[in-house]
Amino acid sequence: SLLVLGGDKICNNCHKAREAVKFVNAHGNIPTKGADCLGCHEPHSGKDRKLLHKVVHKPFEESKCGDCHKRP
C-alpha cells in the first residue's frame, strides 16, 4: 500500500521489454500485458534471481501455468 504506482506500472518503469521474445519466454509464453507483476514477484525478498514469491501455488511451482492461463 506504500507504492506510488501499481505493480505493473512501477515495474515497467525499468522493465519495458514486455513484448521482447526473452521476456515472453521467461513467462511461459503467457501474456503479461495488464498483469500485476507483484502477483508473482517479490521485489525486496524473492527466493532467487527471478524474485518470485517464497510461497507459490502448486501449478506455478511445477511450471504448469498453462493449465489455467491462456497462451496465445
CHARMM internal coordinates of N, CA and C (Angstrom, degrees):
IC EDIT
DIST 1 N 1 CA 1.4520
DIST 1 CA 1 C 1.5270
ANGL 1 N 1 CA 1 C 112.04
DIST 1 C 2 N 1.3257
ANGL 1 CA 1 C 2 N 117.20
DIHE 1 N 1 CA 1 C 2 N -5.17
DIST 2 N 2 CA 1.4581
ANGL 1 C 2 N 2 CA 119.71
DIHE 1 CA 1 C 2 N 2 CA -179.33
DIST 2 CA 2 C 1.5288
ANGL 2 N 2 CA 2 C 113.45
DIHE 1 C 2 N 2 CA 2 C -95.43
DIST 2 C 3 N 1.3303
ANGL 2 CA 2 C 3 N 117.50
DIHE 2 N 2 CA 2 C 3 N -4.39
DIST 3 N 3 CA 1.4613
ANGL 2 C 3 N 3 CA 120.36
DIHE 2 CA 2 C 3 N 3 CA 179.96
DIST 3 CA 3 C 1.5293
ANGL 3 N 3 CA 3 C 110.90
DIHE 2 C 3 N 3 CA 3 C -67.76
DIST 3 C 4 N 1.3159
ANGL 3 CA 3 C 4 N 115.62
DIHE 3 N 3 CA 3 C 4 N 143.05
DIST 4 N 4 CA 1.4620
ANGL 3 C 4 N 4 CA 120.17
DIHE 3 CA 3 C 4 N 4 CA 179.14
DIST 4 CA 4 C 1.5274
ANGL 4 N 4 CA 4 C 111.72
DIHE 3 C 4 N 4 CA 4 C -78.42
DIST 4 C 5 N 1.3350
ANGL 4 CA 4 C 5 N 117.51
DIHE 4 N 4 CA 4 C 5 N -18.11
DIST 5 N 5 CA 1.4648
ANGL 4 C 5 N 5 CA 123.94
DIHE 4 CA 4 C 5 N 5 CA 177.09
DIST 5 CA 5 C 1.5196
ANGL 5 N 5 CA 5 C 108.62
DIHE 4 C 5 N 5 CA 5 C -139.81
DIST 5 C 6 N 1.3199
ANGL 5 CA 5 C 6 N 117.41
DIHE 5 N 5 CA 5 C 6 N 165.44
DIST 6 N 6 CA 1.4597
ANGL 5 C 6 N 6 CA 121.27
DIHE 5 CA 5 C 6 N 6 CA 175.39
DIST 6 CA 6 C 1.5211
ANGL 6 N 6 CA 6 C 110.98
DIHE 5 C 6 N 6 CA 6 C -66.27
DIST 6 C 7 N 1.3322
ANGL 6 CA 6 C 7 N 117.11
DIHE 6 N 6 CA 6 C 7 N 160.35
DIST 7 N 7 CA 1.4565
ANGL 6 C 7 N 7 CA 122.08
DIHE 6 CA 6 C 7 N 7 CA -177.24
DIST 7 CA 7 C 1.5116
ANGL 7 N 7 CA 7 C 114.18
DIHE 6 C 7 N 7 CA 7 C -55.31
DIST 7 C 8 N 1.3396
ANGL 7 CA 7 C 8 N 117.77
DIHE 7 N 7 CA 7 C 8 N -41.27
DIST 8 N 8 CA 1.4592
ANGL 7 C 8 N 8 CA 119.69
DIHE 7 CA 7 C 8 N 8 CA -179.39
DIST 8 CA 8 C 1.5262
ANGL 8 N 8 CA 8 C 111.05
DIHE 7 C 8 N 8 CA 8 C -65.75
DIST 8 C 9 N 1.3106
ANGL 8 CA 8 C 9 N 117.31
DIHE 8 N 8 CA 8 C 9 N -38.95
DIST 9 N 9 CA 1.4702
ANGL 8 C 9 N 9 CA 120.31
DIHE 8 CA 8 C 9 N 9 CA -177.25
DIST 9 CA 9 C 1.5311
ANGL 9 N 9 CA 9 C 112.27
DIHE 8 C 9 N 9 CA 9 C -76.52
DIST 9 C 10 N 1.2986
ANGL 9 CA 9 C 10 N 117.30
DIHE 9 N 9 CA 9 C 10 N -41.71
DIST 10 N 10 CA 1.4673
ANGL 9 C 10 N 10 CA 119.46
DIHE 9 CA 9 C 10 N 10 CA -177.14
DIST 10 CA 10 C 1.5286
ANGL 10 N 10 CA 10 C 110.68
DIHE 9 C 10 N 10 CA 10 C -68.38
DIST 10 C 11 N 1.3241
ANGL 10 CA 10 C 11 N 118.25
DIHE 10 N 10 CA 10 C 11 N -37.59
DIST 11 N 11 CA 1.4666
ANGL 10 C 11 N 11 CA 121.47
DIHE 10 CA 10 C 11 N 11 CA 179.05
DIST 11 CA 11 C 1.5263
ANGL 11 N 11 CA 11 C 111.03
DIHE 10 C 11 N 11 CA 11 C -68.16
DIST 11 C 12 N 1.3335
ANGL 11 CA 11 C 12 N 115.62
DIHE 11 N 11 CA 11 C 12 N -37.44
DIST 12 N 12 CA 1.4628
ANGL 11 C 12 N 12 CA 120.01
DIHE 11 CA 11 C 12 N 12 CA -177.86
DIST 12 CA 12 C 1.5162
ANGL 12 N 12 CA 12 C 113.38
DIHE 11 C 12 N 12 CA 12 C -72.88
DIST 12 C 13 N 1.3117
ANGL 12 CA 12 C 13 N 117.99
DIHE 12 N 12 CA 12 C 13 N -8.36
DIST 13 N 13 CA 1.4667
ANGL 12 C 13 N 13 CA 119.39
DIHE 12 CA 12 C 13 N 13 CA 173.52
DIST 13 CA 13 C 1.5216
ANGL 13 N 13 CA 13 C 110.21
DIHE 12 C 13 N 13 CA 13 C -61.68
DIST 13 C 14 N 1.3229
ANGL 13 CA 13 C 14 N 117.36
DIHE 13 N 13 CA 13 C 14 N -32.66
DIST 14 N 14 CA 1.4678
ANGL 13 C 14 N 14 CA 121.79
DIHE 13 CA 13 C 14 N 14 CA 179.25
DIST 14 CA 14 C 1.5338
ANGL 14 N 14 CA 14 C 111.89
DIHE 13 C 14 N 14 CA 14 C -109.69
DIST 14 C 15 N 1.3101
ANGL 14 CA 14 C 15 N 117.03
DIHE 14 N 14 CA 14 C 15 N -37.17
DIST 15 N 15 CA 1.4624
ANGL 14 C 15 N 15 CA 122.21
DIHE 14 CA 14 C 15 N 15 CA -176.30
DIST 15 CA 15 C 1.5157
ANGL 15 N 15 CA 15 C 109.71
DIHE 14 C 15 N 15 CA 15 C -97.53
DIST 15 C 16 N 1.3092
ANGL 15 CA 15 C 16 N 116.81
DIHE 15 N 15 CA 15 C 16 N 79.58
DIST 16 N 16 CA 1.4541
ANGL 15 C 16 N 16 CA 121.77
DIHE 15 CA 15 C 16 N 16 CA -174.98
DIST 16 CA 16 C 1.5306
ANGL 16 N 16 CA 16 C 113.23
DIHE 15 C 16 N 16 CA 16 C -90.66
DIST 16 C 17 N 1.3069
ANGL 16 CA 16 C 17 N 118.06
DIHE 16 N 16 CA 16 C 17 N -2.61
DIST 17 N 17 CA 1.4684
ANGL 16 C 17 N 17 CA 121.92
DIHE 16 CA 16 C 17 N 17 CA -172.68
DIST 17 CA 17 C 1.5235
ANGL 17 N 17 CA 17 C 112.78
DIHE 16 C 17 N 17 CA 17 C -91.29
DIST 17 C 18 N 1.3146
ANGL 17 CA 17 C 18 N 118.47
DIHE 17 N 17 CA 17 C 18 N 37.00
DIST 18 N 18 CA 1.4677
ANGL 17 C 18 N 18 CA 121.38
DIHE 17 CA 17 C 18 N 18 CA -175.78
DIST 18 CA 18 C 1.5191
ANGL 18 N 18 CA 18 C 113.17
DIHE 17 C 18 N 18 CA 18 C -57.22
DIST 18 C 19 N 1.3147
ANGL 18 CA 18 C 19 N 117.93
DIHE 18 N 18 CA 18 C 19 N -26.85
DIST 19 N 19 CA 1.4595
ANGL 18 C 19 N 19 CA 120.72
DIHE 18 CA 18 C 19 N 19 CA -178.60
DIST 19 CA 19 C 1.5336
ANGL 19 N 19 CA 19 C 111.93
DIHE 18 C 19 N 19 CA 19 C -95.22
DIST 19 C 20 N 1.3183
ANGL 19 CA 19 C 20 N 117.82
DIHE 19 N 19 CA 19 C 20 N -5.58
DIST 20 N 20 CA 1.4661
ANGL 19 C 20 N 20 CA 121.33
DIHE 19 CA 19 C 20 N 20 CA -179.26
DIST 20 CA 20 C 1.5301
ANGL 20 N 20 CA 20 C 109.65
DIHE 19 C 20 N 20 CA 20 C -65.06
DIST 20 C 21 N 1.3120
ANGL 20 CA 20 C 21 N 116.70
DIHE 20 N 20 CA 20 C 21 N 143.96
DIST 21 N 21 CA 1.4656
ANGL 20 C 21 N 21 CA 122.49
DIHE 20 CA 20 C 21 N 21 CA -176.53
DIST 21 CA 21 C 1.5270
ANGL 21 N 21 CA 21 C 111.24
DIHE 20 C 21 N 21 CA 21 C -55.37
DIST 21 C 22 N 1.3101
ANGL 21 CA 21 C 22 N 118.03
DIHE 21 N 21 CA 21 C 22 N -45.16
DIST 22 N 22 CA 1.4666
ANGL 21 C 22 N 22 CA 121.76
DIHE 21 CA 21 C 22 N 22 CA -178.85
DIST 22 CA 22 C 1.5362
ANGL 22 N 22 CA 22 C 110.93
DIHE 21 C 22 N 22 CA 22 C -60.72
DIST 22 C 23 N 1.3229
ANGL 22 CA 22 C 23 N 116.57
DIHE 22 N 22 CA 22 C 23 N -41.75
DIST 23 N 23 CA 1.4656
ANGL 22 C 23 N 23 CA 121.59
DIHE 22 CA 22 C 23 N 23 CA -179.82
DIST 23 CA 23 C 1.5233
ANGL 23 N 23 CA 23 C 110.40
DIHE 22 C 23 N 23 CA 23 C -66.21
DIST 23 C 24 N 1.3214
ANGL 23 CA 23 C 24 N 116.66
DIHE 23 N 23 CA 23 C 24 N -46.26
DIST 24 N 24 CA 1.4617
ANGL 23 C 24 N 24 CA 121.67
DIHE 23 CA 23 C 24 N 24 CA 179.95
DIST 24 CA 24 C 1.5300
ANGL 24 N 24 CA 24 C 110.25
DIHE 23 C 24 N 24 CA 24 C -62.46
DIST 24 C 25 N 1.3227
ANGL 24 CA 24 C 25 N 117.54
DIHE 24 N 24 CA 24 C 25 N -44.14
DIST 25 N 25 CA 1.4660
ANGL 24 C 25 N 25 CA 121.32
DIHE 24 CA 24 C 25 N 25 CA 178.22
DIST 25 CA 25 C 1.5259
ANGL 25 N 25 CA 25 C 111.65
DIHE 24 C 25 N 25 CA 25 C -61.15
DIST 25 C 26 N 1.3184
ANGL 25 CA 25 C 26 N 116.63
DIHE 25 N 25 CA 25 C 26 N -39.54
DIST 26 N 26 CA 1.4649
ANGL 25 C 26 N 26 CA 121.07
DIHE 25 CA 25 C 26 N 26 CA -179.25
DIST 26 CA 26 C 1.5280
ANGL 26 N 26 CA 26 C 111.82
DIHE 25 C 26 N 26 CA 26 C -64.38
DIST 26 C 27 N 1.3306
ANGL 26 CA 26 C 27 N 116.40
DIHE 26 N 26 CA 26 C 27 N -20.48
DIST 27 N 27 CA 1.4590
ANGL 26 C 27 N 27 CA 121.14
DIHE 26 CA 26 C 27 N 27 CA 179.83
DIST 27 CA 27 C 1.5269
ANGL 27 N 27 CA 27 C 111.56
DIHE 26 C 27 N 27 CA 27 C -107.25
DIST 27 C 28 N 1.3243
ANGL 27 CA 27 C 28 N 116.68
DIHE 27 N 27 CA 27 C 28 N 27.18
DIST 28 N 28 CA 1.4536
ANGL 27 C 28 N 28 CA 122.36
DIHE 27 CA 27 C 28 N 28 CA 174.79
DIST 28 CA 28 C 1.5097
ANGL 28 N 28 CA 28 C 114.28
DIHE 27 C 28 N 28 CA 28 C 63.41
DIST 28 C 29 N 1.3310
ANGL 28 CA 28 C 29 N 116.32
DIHE 28 N 28 CA 28 C 29 N 27.47
DIST 29 N 29 CA 1.4656
ANGL 28 C 29 N 29 CA 122.70
DIHE 28 CA 28 C 29 N 29 CA -178.64
DIST 29 CA 29 C 1.5273
ANGL 29 N 29 CA 29 C 112.83
DIHE 28 C 29 N 29 CA 29 C 61.84
DIST 29 C 30 N 1.3119
ANGL 29 CA 29 C 30 N 117.12
DIHE 29 N 29 CA 29 C 30 N 20.13
DIST 30 N 30 CA 1.4636
ANGL 29 C 30 N 30 CA 122.19
DIHE 29 CA 29 C 30 N 30 CA 176.88
DIST 30 CA 30 C 1.5214
ANGL 30 N 30 CA 30 C 107.37
DIHE 29 C 30 N 30 CA 30 C -94.71
DIST 30 C 31 N 1.3327
ANGL 30 CA 30 C 31 N 117.93
DIHE 30 N 30 CA 30 C 31 N 127.92
DIST 31 N 31 CA 1.4688
ANGL 30 C 31 N 31 CA 120.50
DIHE 30 CA 30 C 31 N 31 CA -178.34
DIST 31 CA 31 C 1.5300
ANGL 31 N 31 CA 31 C 111.91
DIHE 30 C 31 N 31 CA 31 C -57.07
DIST 31 C 32 N 1.3091
ANGL 31 CA 31 C 32 N 116.51
DIHE 31 N 31 CA 31 C 32 N 135.76
DIST 32 N 32 CA 1.4620
ANGL 31 C 32 N 32 CA 121.09
DIHE 31 CA 31 C 32 N 32 CA 179.40
DIST 32 CA 32 C 1.5208
ANGL 32 N 32 CA 32 C 112.37
DIHE 31 C 32 N 32 CA 32 C -109.59
DIST 32 C 33 N 1.3209
ANGL 32 CA 32 C 33 N 116.92
DIHE 32 N 32 CA 32 C 33 N -2.24
DIST 33 N 33 CA 1.4605
ANGL 32 C 33 N 33 CA 120.09
DIHE 32 CA 32 C 33 N 33 CA -179.36
DIST 33 CA 33 C 1.5255
ANGL 33 N 33 CA 33 C 109.83
DIHE 32 C 33 N 33 CA 33 C -58.80
DIST 33 C 34 N 1.3201
ANGL 33 CA 33 C 34 N 115.76
DIHE 33 N 33 CA 33 C 34 N 126.13
DIST 34 N 34 CA 1.4534
ANGL 33 C 34 N 34 CA 121.31
DIHE 33 CA 33 C 34 N 34 CA -179.90
DIST 34 CA 34 C 1.5180
ANGL 34 N 34 CA 34 C 114.42
DIHE 33 C 34 N 34 CA 34 C 81.95
DIST 34 C 35 N 1.3325
ANGL 34 CA 34 C 35 N 117.38
DIHE 34 N 34 CA 34 C 35 N -4.28
DIST 35 N 35 CA 1.4645
ANGL 34 C 35 N 35 CA 120.55
DIHE 34 CA 34 C 35 N 35 CA -179.95
DIST 35 CA 35 C 1.5227
ANGL 35 N 35 CA 35 C 110.05
DIHE 34 C 35 N 35 CA 35 C -78.15
DIST 35 C 36 N 1.3117
ANGL 35 CA 35 C 36 N 116.21
DIHE 35 N 35 CA 35 C 36 N 150.50
DIST 36 N 36 CA 1.4632
ANGL 35 C 36 N 36 CA 121.36
DIHE 35 CA 35 C 36 N 36 CA 175.48
DIST 36 CA 36 C 1.5256
ANGL 36 N 36 CA 36 C 107.41
DIHE 35 C 36 N 36 CA 36 C -89.18
DIST 36 C 37 N 1.2996
ANGL 36 CA 36 C 37 N 117.23
DIHE 36 N 36 CA 36 C 37 N 110.25
DIST 37 N 37 CA 1.4701
ANGL 36 C 37 N 37 CA 122.77
DIHE 36 CA 36 C 37 N 37 CA -176.98
DIST 37 CA 37 C 1.5321
ANGL 37 N 37 CA 37 C 112.30
DIHE 36 C 37 N 37 CA 37 C -54.38
DIST 37 C 38 N 1.3349
ANGL 37 CA 37 C 38 N 115.78
DIHE 37 N 37 CA 37 C 38 N -31.73
DIST 38 N 38 CA 1.4560
ANGL 37 C 38 N 38 CA 120.12
DIHE 37 CA 37 C 38 N 38 CA -176.57
DIST 38 CA 38 C 1.5279
ANGL 38 N 38 CA 38 C 112.75
DIHE 37 C 38 N 38 CA 38 C -73.14
DIST 38 C 39 N 1.3257
ANGL 38 CA 38 C 39 N 117.04
DIHE 38 N 38 CA 38 C 39 N -6.40
DIST 39 N 39 CA 1.4538
ANGL 38 C 39 N 39 CA 119.77
DIHE 38 CA 38 C 39 N 39 CA 174.96
DIST 39 CA 39 C 1.5166
ANGL 39 N 39 CA 39 C 111.64
DIHE 38 C 39 N 39 CA 39 C -67.74
DIST 39 C 40 N 1.3459
ANGL 39 CA 39 C 40 N 116.90
DIHE 39 N 39 CA 39 C 40 N -27.12
DIST 40 N 40 CA 1.4666
ANGL 39 C 40 N 40 CA 121.89
DIHE 39 CA 39 C 40 N 40 CA -179.44
DIST 40 CA 40 C 1.5251
ANGL 40 N 40 CA 40 C 113.16
DIHE 39 C 40 N 40 CA 40 C -119.47
DIST 40 C 41 N 1.3342
ANGL 40 CA 40 C 41 N 116.40
DIHE 40 N 40 CA 40 C 41 N -28.85
DIST 41 N 41 CA 1.4632
ANGL 40 C 41 N 41 CA 121.03
DIHE 40 CA 40 C 41 N 41 CA -174.07
DIST 41 CA 41 C 1.5214
ANGL 41 N 41 CA 41 C 112.83
DIHE 40 C 41 N 41 CA 41 C -106.20
DIST 41 C 42 N 1.3124
ANGL 41 CA 41 C 42 N 115.59
DIHE 41 N 41 CA 41 C 42 N 143.71
DIST 42 N 42 CA 1.4638
ANGL 41 C 42 N 42 CA 124.23
DIHE 41 CA 41 C 42 N 42 CA -179.26
DIST 42 CA 42 C 1.5262
ANGL 42 N 42 CA 42 C 107.38
DIHE 41 C 42 N 42 CA 42 C -120.07
DIST 42 C 43 N 1.3263
ANGL 42 CA 42 C 43 N 118.85
DIHE 42 N 42 CA 42 C 43 N 90.61
DIST 43 N 43 CA 1.4630
ANGL 42 C 43 N 43 CA 121.75
DIHE 42 CA 42 C 43 N 43 CA -169.55
DIST 43 CA 43 C 1.5327
ANGL 43 N 43 CA 43 C 116.18
DIHE 42 C 43 N 43 CA 43 C -57.31
DIST 43 C 44 N 1.3139
ANGL 43 CA 43 C 44 N 118.45
DIHE 43 N 43 CA 43 C 44 N -28.12
DIST 44 N 44 CA 1.4619
ANGL 43 C 44 N 44 CA 119.21
DIHE 43 CA 43 C 44 N 44 CA -175.05
DIST 44 CA 44 C 1.5212
ANGL 44 N 44 CA 44 C 114.60
DIHE 43 C 44 N 44 CA 44 C -102.85
DIST 44 C 45 N 1.3176
ANGL 44 CA 44 C 45 N 117.52
DIHE 44 N 44 CA 44 C 45 N -11.47
DIST 45 N 45 CA 1.4649
ANGL 44 C 45 N 45 CA 117.17
DIHE 44 CA 44 C 45 N 45 CA -177.00
DIST 45 CA 45 C 1.5242
ANGL 45 N 45 CA 45 C 113.19
DIHE 44 C 45 N 45 CA 45 C -154.03
DIST 45 C 46 N 1.3162
ANGL 45 CA 45 C 46 N 117.14
DIHE 45 N 45 CA 45 C 46 N 37.75
DIST 46 N 46 CA 1.4566
ANGL 45 C 46 N 46 CA 119.87
DIHE 45 CA 45 C 46 N 46 CA 177.69
DIST 46 CA 46 C 1.5147
ANGL 46 N 46 CA 46 C 111.82
DIHE 45 C 46 N 46 CA 46 C -64.50
DIST 46 C 47 N 1.3339
ANGL 46 CA 46 C 47 N 115.58
DIHE 46 N 46 CA 46 C 47 N 158.64
DIST 47 N 47 CA 1.4642
ANGL 46 C 47 N 47 CA 120.18
DIHE 46 CA 46 C 47 N 47 CA -175.87
DIST 47 CA 47 C 1.5255
ANGL 47 N 47 CA 47 C 113.54
DIHE 46 C 47 N 47 CA 47 C -80.40
DIST 47 C 48 N 1.3550
ANGL 47 CA 47 C 48 N 117.93
DIHE 47 N 47 CA 47 C 48 N -11.12
DIST 48 N 48 CA 1.4507
ANGL 47 C 48 N 48 CA 120.20
DIHE 47 CA 47 C 48 N 48 CA -178.48
DIST 48 CA 48 C 1.5314
ANGL 48 N 48 CA 48 C 109.67
DIHE 47 C 48 N 48 CA 48 C -154.63
DIST 48 C 49 N 1.3219
ANGL 48 CA 48 C 49 N 117.85
DIHE 48 N 48 CA 48 C 49 N -169.98
DIST 49 N 49 CA 1.4700
ANGL 48 C 49 N 49 CA 121.60
DIHE 48 CA 48 C 49 N 49 CA -178.65
DIST 49 CA 49 C 1.5208
ANGL 49 N 49 CA 49 C 112.40
DIHE 48 C 49 N 49 CA 49 C -62.32
DIST 49 C 50 N 1.3214
ANGL 49 CA 49 C 50 N 116.29
DIHE 49 N 49 CA 49 C 50 N -25.48
DIST 50 N 50 CA 1.4610
ANGL 49 C 50 N 50 CA 119.92
DIHE 49 CA 49 C 50 N 50 CA -179.64
DIST 50 CA 50 C 1.5210
ANGL 50 N 50 CA 50 C 112.02
DIHE 49 C 50 N 50 CA 50 C -80.49
DIST 50 C 51 N 1.3160
ANGL 50 CA 50 C 51 N 116.47
DIHE 50 N 50 CA 50 C 51 N -7.02
DIST 51 N 51 CA 1.4636
ANGL 50 C 51 N 51 CA 123.65
DIHE 50 CA 50 C 51 N 51 CA 178.44
DIST 51 CA 51 C 1.5263
ANGL 51 N 51 CA 51 C 112.93
DIHE 50 C 51 N 51 CA 51 C 56.71
DIST 51 C 52 N 1.3229
ANGL 51 CA 51 C 52 N 115.91
DIHE 51 N 51 CA 51 C 52 N 39.16
DIST 52 N 52 CA 1.4516
ANGL 51 C 52 N 52 CA 120.26
DIHE 51 CA 51 C 52 N 52 CA 178.61
DIST 52 CA 52 C 1.5214
ANGL 52 N 52 CA 52 C 110.54
DIHE 51 C 52 N 52 CA 52 C -77.64
DIST 52 C 53 N 1.3198
ANGL 52 CA 52 C 53 N 116.51
DIHE 52 N 52 CA 52 C 53 N 155.15
DIST 53 N 53 CA 1.4598
ANGL 52 C 53 N 53 CA 120.96
DIHE 52 CA 52 C 53 N 53 CA 177.45
DIST 53 CA 53 C 1.5277
ANGL 53 N 53 CA 53 C 110.14
DIHE 52 C 53 N 53 CA 53 C -56.22
DIST 53 C 54 N 1.3062
ANGL 53 CA 53 C 54 N 116.65
DIHE 53 N 53 CA 53 C 54 N 148.33
DIST 54 N 54 CA 1.4646
ANGL 53 C 54 N 54 CA 121.37
DIHE 53 CA 53 C 54 N 54 CA -179.96
DIST 54 CA 54 C 1.5246
ANGL 54 N 54 CA 54 C 111.28
DIHE 53 C 54 N 54 CA 54 C -69.59
DIST 54 C 55 N 1.3160
ANGL 54 CA 54 C 55 N 117.01
DIHE 54 N 54 CA 54 C 55 N -31.86
DIST 55 N 55 CA 1.4562
ANGL 54 C 55 N 55 CA 121.81
DIHE 54 CA 54 C 55 N 55 CA 178.52
DIST 55 CA 55 C 1.5238
ANGL 55 N 55 CA 55 C 107.42
DIHE 54 C 55 N 55 CA 55 C -118.48
DIST 55 C 56 N 1.3201
ANGL 55 CA 55 C 56 N 115.87
DIHE 55 N 55 CA 55 C 56 N 121.99
DIST 56 N 56 CA 1.4683
ANGL 55 C 56 N 56 CA 121.40
DIHE 55 CA 55 C 56 N 56 CA -179.58
DIST 56 CA 56 C 1.5270
ANGL 56 N 56 CA 56 C 109.37
DIHE 55 C 56 N 56 CA 56 C -130.03
DIST 56 C 57 N 1.3227
ANGL 56 CA 56 C 57 N 116.52
DIHE 56 N 56 CA 56 C 57 N 160.60
DIST 57 N 57 CA 1.4600
ANGL 56 C 57 N 57 CA 118.82
DIHE 56 CA 56 C 57 N 57 CA 178.98
DIST 57 CA 57 C 1.5303
ANGL 57 N 57 CA 57 C 109.75
DIHE 56 C 57 N 57 CA 57 C -77.06
DIST 57 C 58 N 1.3073
ANGL 57 CA 57 C 58 N 115.75
DIHE 57 N 57 CA 57 C 58 N 155.31
DIST 58 N 58 CA 1.4625
ANGL 57 C 58 N 58 CA 122.71
DIHE 57 CA 57 C 58 N 58 CA -170.06
DIST 58 CA 58 C 1.5356
ANGL 58 N 58 CA 58 C 114.09
DIHE 57 C 58 N 58 CA 58 C -53.90
DIST 58 C 59 N 1.3424
ANGL 58 CA 58 C 59 N 120.95
DIHE 58 N 58 CA 58 C 59 N -47.15
DIST 59 N 59 CA 1.4673
ANGL 58 C 59 N 59 CA 118.72
DIHE 58 CA 58 C 59 N 59 CA 179.90
DIST 59 CA 59 C 1.5348
ANGL 59 N 59 CA 59 C 112.73
DIHE 58 C 59 N 59 CA 59 C -59.09
DIST 59 C 60 N 1.3118
ANGL 59 CA 59 C 60 N 116.52
DIHE 59 N 59 CA 59 C 60 N -38.02
DIST 60 N 60 CA 1.4603
ANGL 59 C 60 N 60 CA 120.45
DIHE 59 CA 59 C 60 N 60 CA 178.64
DIST 60 CA 60 C 1.5219
ANGL 60 N 60 CA 60 C 110.48
DIHE 59 C 60 N 60 CA 60 C -65.73
DIST 60 C 61 N 1.3077
ANGL 60 CA 60 C 61 N 116.18
DIHE 60 N 60 CA 60 C 61 N -44.91
DIST 61 N 61 CA 1.4615
ANGL 60 C 61 N 61 CA 122.14
DIHE 60 CA 60 C 61 N 61 CA -179.83
DIST 61 CA 61 C 1.5297
ANGL 61 N 61 CA 61 C 111.30
DIHE 60 C 61 N 61 CA 61 C -60.43
DIST 61 C 62 N 1.3183
ANGL 61 CA 61 C 62 N 116.79
DIHE 61 N 61 CA 61 C 62 N -32.72
DIST 62 N 62 CA 1.4607
ANGL 61 C 62 N 62 CA 121.88
DIHE 61 CA 61 C 62 N 62 CA -178.54
DIST 62 CA 62 C 1.5291
ANGL 62 N 62 CA 62 C 112.49
DIHE 61 C 62 N 62 CA 62 C -95.66
DIST 62 C 63 N 1.3338
ANGL 62 CA 62 C 63 N 116.87
DIHE 62 N 62 CA 62 C 63 N 12.23
DIST 63 N 63 CA 1.4746
ANGL 62 C 63 N 63 CA 122.80
DIHE 62 CA 62 C 63 N 63 CA -179.19
DIST 63 CA 63 C 1.5258
ANGL 63 N 63 CA 63 C 112.34
DIHE 62 C 63 N 63 CA 63 C 55.70
DIST 63 C 64 N 1.3161
ANGL 63 CA 63 C 64 N 117.16
DIHE 63 N 63 CA 63 C 64 N 38.61
DIST 64 N 64 CA 1.4592
ANGL 63 C 64 N 64 CA 122.81
DIHE 63 CA 63 C 64 N 64 CA 178.54
DIST 64 CA 64 C 1.5213
ANGL 64 N 64 CA 64 C 110.54
DIHE 63 C 64 N 64 CA 64 C -108.57
DIST 64 C 65 N 1.3180
ANGL 64 CA 64 C 65 N 116.45
DIHE 64 N 64 CA 64 C 65 N 39.78
DIST 65 N 65 CA 1.4613
ANGL 64 C 65 N 65 CA 121.16
DIHE 64 CA 64 C 65 N 65 CA -177.36
DIST 65 CA 65 C 1.5181
ANGL 65 N 65 CA 65 C 111.67
DIHE 64 C 65 N 65 CA 65 C -60.43
DIST 65 C 66 N 1.3424
ANGL 65 CA 65 C 66 N 116.74
DIHE 65 N 65 CA 65 C 66 N -33.95
DIST 66 N 66 CA 1.4527
ANGL 65 C 66 N 66 CA 121.58
DIHE 65 CA 65 C 66 N 66 CA -178.61
DIST 66 CA 66 C 1.5228
ANGL 66 N 66 CA 66 C 113.88
DIHE 65 C 66 N 66 CA 66 C -63.92
DIST 66 C 67 N 1.3255
ANGL 66 CA 66 C 67 N 117.97
DIHE 66 N 66 CA 66 C 67 N -15.19
DIST 67 N 67 CA 1.4664
ANGL 66 C 67 N 67 CA 120.32
DIHE 66 CA 66 C 67 N 67 CA 177.19
DIST 67 CA 67 C 1.5284
ANGL 67 N 67 CA 67 C 110.58
DIHE 66 C 67 N 67 CA 67 C -64.31
DIST 67 C 68 N 1.3215
ANGL 67 CA 67 C 68 N 116.72
DIHE 67 N 67 CA 67 C 68 N -30.63
DIST 68 N 68 CA 1.4739
ANGL 67 C 68 N 68 CA 121.19
DIHE 67 CA 67 C 68 N 68 CA -177.58
DIST 68 CA 68 C 1.5292
ANGL 68 N 68 CA 68 C 113.28
DIHE 67 C 68 N 68 CA 68 C -116.83
DIST 68 C 69 N 1.3152
ANGL 68 CA 68 C 69 N 116.88
DIHE 68 N 68 CA 68 C 69 N -26.51
DIST 69 N 69 CA 1.4619
ANGL 68 C 69 N 69 CA 120.80
DIHE 68 CA 68 C 69 N 69 CA -175.64
DIST 69 CA 69 C 1.5198
ANGL 69 N 69 CA 69 C 110.33
DIHE 68 C 69 N 69 CA 69 C -106.33
DIST 69 C 70 N 1.3333
ANGL 69 CA 69 C 70 N 115.86
DIHE 69 N 69 CA 69 C 70 N 137.19
DIST 70 N 70 CA 1.4553
ANGL 69 C 70 N 70 CA 121.24
DIHE 69 CA 69 C 70 N 70 CA 179.72
DIST 70 CA 70 C 1.5240
ANGL 70 N 70 CA 70 C 110.96
DIHE 69 C 70 N 70 CA 70 C -72.37
DIST 70 C 71 N 1.3045
ANGL 70 CA 70 C 71 N 114.53
DIHE 70 N 70 CA 70 C 71 N 137.33
DIST 71 N 71 CA 1.4499
ANGL 70 C 71 N 71 CA 120.59
DIHE 70 CA 70 C 71 N 71 CA 171.94
DIST 71 CA 71 C 1.5185
ANGL 71 N 71 CA 71 C 107.72
DIHE 70 C 71 N 71 CA 71 C -105.48
DIST 71 C 72 N 1.3307
ANGL 71 CA 71 C 72 N 117.14
DIHE 71 N 71 CA 71 C 72 N 142.77
DIST 72 N 72 CA 1.4743
ANGL 71 C 72 N 72 CA 119.11
DIHE 71 CA 71 C 72 N 72 CA -178.72
DIST 72 CA 72 C 1.5154
ANGL 72 N 72 CA 72 C 112.67
DIHE 71 C 72 N 72 CA 72 C -64.93
END
COOR INIT
IC SEED 1 N 1 CA 1 C
IC BUILD
